């Protein structure tokens, strides 16, 4: 009998968190990948899909610089190049970056950061 793989485990697992951490480290060498991965993964067994996205965003707050604008610049620099819009695939690869949008929603919806937050979301999702 084939074992079911839950979407939450397929999308948000140690490998994908390590990928995010590595990309963030390239964009910002002081980013502590091991500490970030340990913190994120520690709580995964008790979390469902959306809670994992929120947890990653919360952990980003702990591991990125406290200056929101600086943190957003790091996140944007860490993103891979957009997919070719003329190609299609059925994987959820881009969904692993959902925690970045959650980070913006949680920490950037203030009068002070509203414009930079909108610009960040536009940069990420404008194809």
C-alpha positions as CSV (number, residue, x, y, z in Angstrom):
1,X,0.0,0.0,0.0
2,X,1.3,3.4,-1.0
3,X,1.8,5.9,1.9
4,X,0.1,9.2,1.6
5,X,2.2,12.3,1.6
6,X,0.5,15.3,3.0
7,X,0.8,18.6,1.1
8,X,2.2,20.4,4.1
9,X,5.0,17.8,4.3
10,X,5.6,18.0,0.6
11,X,5.9,21.8,0.5
12,X,7.3,22.7,3.9
13,X,9.9,20.3,5.1
14,X,13.5,20.4,6.1
15,X,14.7,20.4,2.5
16,X,12.6,23.4,1.5
17,X,13.4,25.3,4.7
18,X,17.1,24.7,4.0
19,X,16.6,26.0,0.5
20,X,15.0,29.2,1.8
21,X,17.8,29.6,4.4
22,X,20.5,29.1,1.7
23,X,18.9,31.7,-0.6
24,X,18.6,34.2,2.3
25,X,22.3,33.5,3.3
26,X,23.4,34.3,-0.3
27,X,21.5,37.6,-0.2
28,X,22.7,38.3,3.4
29,X,25.8,36.4,4.5
30,X,25.3,37.1,8.2
31,X,22.0,35.1,8.0
32,X,22.4,32.1,10.3
33,X,21.1,29.3,8.2
34,X,21.5,26.5,10.8
35,X,19.8,28.4,13.6
36,X,16.9,29.4,11.3
37,X,16.4,25.8,10.0
38,X,16.5,24.4,13.6
39,X,14.0,26.9,14.9
40,X,11.6,26.4,11.9
41,X,11.7,22.6,11.8
42,X,11.4,22.2,15.6
43,X,7.7,23.1,15.5
44,X,6.7,21.6,12.1
45,X,5.3,18.3,13.5
46,X,2.5,20.1,15.3
47,X,1.6,22.6,12.5
48,X,-0.7,22.3,9.5
49,X,0.0,24.0,6.1
50,X,-1.0,27.6,6.8
51,X,0.4,27.5,10.3
52,X,3.7,26.5,8.8
53,X,3.7,29.5,6.5
54,X,2.9,31.8,9.5
55,X,5.6,30.1,11.6
56,X,8.3,30.6,8.9
57,X,7.3,34.3,8.7
58,X,7.6,34.6,12.5
59,X,11.0,32.9,12.4
60,X,12.1,35.3,9.7
61,X,11.3,38.1,12.1
62,X,13.8,36.6,14.6
63,X,16.5,35.9,12.1
64,X,16.4,38.9,9.7
65,X,17.6,42.4,10.6
66,X,15.1,44.3,12.8
67,X,14.9,47.1,10.3
68,X,11.9,46.2,8.2
69,X,13.1,47.8,5.0
70,X,16.5,46.1,5.3
71,X,14.8,42.8,5.9
72,X,12.6,43.2,2.8
73,X,15.6,44.1,0.6
74,X,17.2,40.8,1.8
75,X,14.0,38.8,1.1
76,X,13.7,40.3,-2.4
77,X,17.4,39.7,-3.2
78,X,17.0,36.1,-2.1
79,X,14.2,35.3,-4.5
80,X,15.0,33.1,-7.6
81,X,14.4,34.5,-11.0
82,X,10.7,34.4,-12.1
83,X,9.6,31.4,-14.1
84,X,9.1,31.8,-17.8
85,X,5.4,32.8,-18.1
86,X,5.3,30.9,-21.4
87,X,6.0,27.6,-19.7
88,X,3.7,25.8,-17.4
89,X,4.2,23.2,-14.8
90,X,2.2,21.6,-12.1
91,X,4.6,21.8,-9.2
92,X,4.2,24.1,-6.2
93,X,7.7,25.4,-6.2
94,X,6.9,29.0,-5.9
95,X,4.4,28.4,-3.1
96,X,7.3,27.8,-0.7
97,X,7.8,31.6,-0.8
98,X,4.3,32.2,0.7
99,X,5.9,32.9,4.0
100,X,7.5,36.0,2.6
101,X,4.1,37.5,1.7
102,X,2.9,36.5,5.2
103,X,5.9,38.3,6.6
104,X,4.9,41.5,4.7
105,X,1.3,41.2,5.9
106,X,2.3,40.7,9.5
107,X,5.1,43.3,9.8
108,X,4.7,45.7,7.0
109,X,1.1,46.9,7.1
110,X,1.9,50.1,8.9
111,X,1.7,53.7,7.8
112,X,5.5,53.8,7.9
113,X,6.1,50.7,5.8
114,X,3.0,50.6,3.6
115,X,4.6,51.8,0.4
116,X,7.6,49.6,0.7
117,X,5.4,46.6,1.4
118,X,3.2,47.2,-1.6
119,X,6.3,47.6,-3.7
120,X,7.7,44.4,-2.4
121,X,4.5,42.5,-3.1
122,X,4.4,44.0,-6.6
123,X,8.0,43.1,-7.2
124,X,7.4,39.5,-6.2
125,X,4.0,38.9,-7.9
126,X,4.1,41.1,-10.9
127,X,4.7,38.8,-13.9
